[in-house]
Amino acid sequence: MEFRECADRIRKQINGVLVGKEETVENLMITFLAGGHLLLEDVPGVGKTTLANALAKSIDASFGRIQFTPDTLPGDILGVSVYDIKSGIFTYKKGPVMNHIVLADEINRTSPKTQASLLEVMEERQVTMDGVAYKIEEPFMIIATQNPIDFLGTYNLPEAQLDRFMMKISIGYPKAEEEVLMAENFLKGEHVSFLKPVASIEEVCRMRKEVEKIRVHKDLITYMANLIKATREHSGLMLGASPRALLALIRAVQAKAYLLGREFVIPEDVAEVAKAVLCHRLVLSMDAKMNHITAEQILQEIQKKVRVPVFRM
């Protein structure tokens, strides 16, 4: 794990900006190193945009920001083909999604049609325009923010899109002492705009390769597959986790172990990331909704019932 210390530098720098949110930053790093996308659902003003900005500046990456509104169109995200009169051909003008780190701000304020324009780029890492596929340079990550669904002017994200986010997390309000420290840093002029890169794009790509080499015991893979299977059979769920969810869970636990300096995954890694990886993919049954049962409660119940493997690496 030659490049793991680069991850520590990135995490330390972001923690200096987002005061008191170490768990949030760790989940961000897990998703990023695992090659996934992150969904942040929270009230306005808690640092969602700051988090995305801090990551991009810490790795010297290109950064694109898309402010979603009800009239945002797919072309505002993906780019458009422009006809050149002199040459007589169409030329592709890149959209903001053609960056390393893309902030999709308030993604649930736009129409389902515009939301769907992200499906290909999130899964295939490419934009297809006029039959031509334009690849996006790695590392690529979409960090989407959304307001709680009971806010005015919001549209629920479709299940197919939720399934493409590796994790869904919330930041939450800071504690009183953390908020005071944040205010002091603000008065000192310490801001995300002053951050300097602490890792190169090449180092990030190598870290991702190292994450893929973290060992996952076969019994642990079976355990995670059984968790996924149990979500599909639970009476409180109308829709369980998909095969893509299993792959996301495996990659997430590899990244978790990598951040902790281990070359192998242990069951505790699964327990710690399962909620963020799985809950947003679960669709509650009508009975569960009427009884105010949450996806988190159902997942906890499943985790208690599925046998945890005991083995030596």
N, C-alpha and C positions, 0 to 999 in steps of 0.2 A: 504494500500500500504506500507506494512512493510519494503520491501526491495528496495524501489525506490531510496533511498540515495546511494545505491551501484551503480546504473546506473549513478548518478551524479559524483561519484568518477572515474568511468571508463571514462566517457566523458571528465572530467577535465584533466585526465592524458594524454589522446590521443591528446587533444587540445594543450597540452604543447609541443608535438612533432611535430604535423602538424600545424605549425603556420598560423593563419589567415584563417583557413578553418572550422569554426564552423558549417556552414550549412552541409558541407560534412560529418563531424563527427556525426552530429545529424542524418543524413540519414543512416549512418552506424549503429548507435545505434538502430534506428527504425527497420531496417531490421533484426538486430541481435536479438532484444527482441521479434520480431514478428515471429521468427523461419524461416526466409526466407534466400535467397541467393542474393548476390550483384554483379552486373556487372559494372566495372569501364572502361569507354572508354576515353582514353586521350593519349596525346603524351608522349614519354618516359621521365622519370626523374622528374615527378612532385609529386612523393610520394605515388604511388599506393601500392607498396610493403611495404613501411613503415607503411601505414595505417593498412594493414592486420597483420603485425608483432606486432604493438602496441596493437591491440585488443587482440591477443593471449597472450601476456605477461601480460596484465592488468588483465586477469581472470585466470591465472595459467593453461592455456589450452594447450593441445598438439597441435603442429603446423606442418603441412605438406606443402611442396612447390613443385609444379610440373612446370617445365619449358617446355612449349609446343614448339615443333619444327616440321618441316614437317615429320620427321621419328619417332615421338613419337607413341608408340603402346598402345592399351588398357591395356595390361599387365603392362606397366610402371606406370599406374595410379591405377588400381584395385588390382594388385598383380597377382600371378600365383600359380598354383598347381605344386608341386615338388614331383616326385616319390622317395620314400624311399626304397632302395633295401633291407634293412634288414627287415623292417616290411611288405614290399610288398603293401603299401598303398600310396595314394597321400596325401600330406600335404599342406594346404593353407598357402602361405607366403604373409602376408598383404602388400598392396601397400600404397603409401603416402596418399591416399584418406581416409584411416582409422584413421583419426585424428579429433579433435574437430573443429579446424579452418584450412581450406585448401585453399592455394593460388594457383589458376590456372592461371599461369602467361602467358600472350600473347596467350590466348586460341584460338584466330582465326588464329594462325600460323600453326596449325596442321590440319590434314585431317578430313573430315566429319565423317569418320568411328571412329576415335579416339574421336572426340567431342561427338559422340553418346554414347560412353561408360559411360558418366556421367549422362545420362538420368535417369537410375534406381536409382542411389545413391542420386540424387538431390530430387527425388520425394518420394521414398520409404524408404530412410535412411538405405539402405542395399546394400550389394554386393553379387550377386549370382555367385557361382563358382562351376562347376561340379554338378549342381542341389541342392547345399546347400546354404542357405541364411545366410549371416553373418551380423548381425545388427551392426550399428555404434552407439557409445555412444553419448548421448546428453550432452551438446548442440553441434549441428553440423551446420556448415555454410561453404559454398563455396564462396570465394571472387575471382571472375575471373577478369582479366584485358585483355583488347584488344586494339590494335592499331586501329586508324581510318581506315575504309575500303579502303581508297584510297592509303594506304601504300603498298609497295611491299611485296609480299609473304603472303597475308592474304586471308582467306576464310570466307565468310559470315556465321554466325551462323544460323542454321535452325530455323524456327519459333517455332517448338516444344521445342527447347532448350531455346530460348529467353523467352518463356512463363514461364519457370521454375525459372527465376530470378525475385524476388519480385521487385527489383528496378534496374534501370540503371542510373548512374550518372557520372559526370565528375568532376575532381578536379580543373583543370585550373591552370594557372600560378599565383604565389603570387604577391601582390603589392610590390612596390619597398622597402618600409619600412619593410614589412614582410620578404622579401628576405634578407635584411640586418640583421634582428634579427635572422633568420635561420642560417646565416653565423656566427654570433657571438656565437650562441649556439654550432655550429659545432666546433669552435675554443676552446670553453670551455670543449669540450669532452662530451657534453650532447647528448646522442644518444639513440636510441630505445633499444639497447642491455642492457642498464642500468635500464630499467623499471622494477618495482617490481609489483607483483599481488596486486590489491586493492579489489578484490572480488573473492570468491571461486566458483567452479563449482556448488556446491549446491545452493549458493545464486543466481547464474544466472538462474538455473532451476526454482527456486521459483519466480524470477522476471517474467519469461515467463508465469508461471501460473497466476500471478497477472494481466498480460496484457490481458490474455484471459477472465478475469472477468470484464474488463472495459465495461460499459454499452453503447450499441448502440441502439438508438431509432429506432423503426420500420419505421418511416417516413424517417429517414436518410438512412436506408438500401434500401428503395424504391428509394430514390434519387440516391444512388450510382448505383443501378441496372438500372435506367433510363439512367445514363451516359454511362454505358456499352452498353446498347441497342442502344443508339444513334450512337455509333461508328460503329455498324454493319450496320446501315442504311445510313450512310453518303456517298454521291456520290464520295467524294475524297478518300475514303478508299476501297481497294480491300478486306482487311481482318480486321475486328474489333476485339475488346477485347473478350477473352474467359470467360466462367464461372469461371475458375481458377483465372482470373484477378480480378473478383469481390471479391472472397474470400481473395486474397492478399491485395486488397484495404481496405477491412474491418479490417483485422488484422493490417495493417500498420497504420490506423487511431487510432486504439486502442493503439498501441505502442506510437504514437505521443501524445495522451492525457495523457498517463502514464508518459512520460518524462516531461510533463508540470505540473504534479501533480494533474491532474483531474481524477475523477472516471467515467467520461462520455465523449462521443465524441460530438463535435459540428461541424457545416458545414464548419467552417474555417479550421478544420483539414483536411477535404477532399480536399479543394482547394489547400492546401499547399503540399500535397503528391501526388496528382493525376498525375502530369507530370512525376515524377520519376517512378511511378508504371505502368502507362498505355502507354506512348508514344512508348517505345521500342517494344510493342506488336502489334502496328498498322502497317499495310502494305499499303503503298500509291498506289493509282490507277495510271495508266500510265499518265492520263491527269494531275493529281496533280504533278507528277514528272516533266513533261514537263513545267509546269507553276511555278516550283520552290516553290511549297507549301510544308510546313513541317508538320510533325505530331503534333508538338507543336501548330502550328497555328490552325489546325483543332480542337484539343482538347480545345483550348481557345474559339473557336466559339461554340462548343458544350456546354461548361460550361456556356456560356452566355444565351443559349437558354433553357436549362433544368431548371425548376423551383426549387429553393432552398427552403427546408421546413423551416417553422418558428414554433418553439415549445418550451415548457419549460420542462426541465429535472426534 
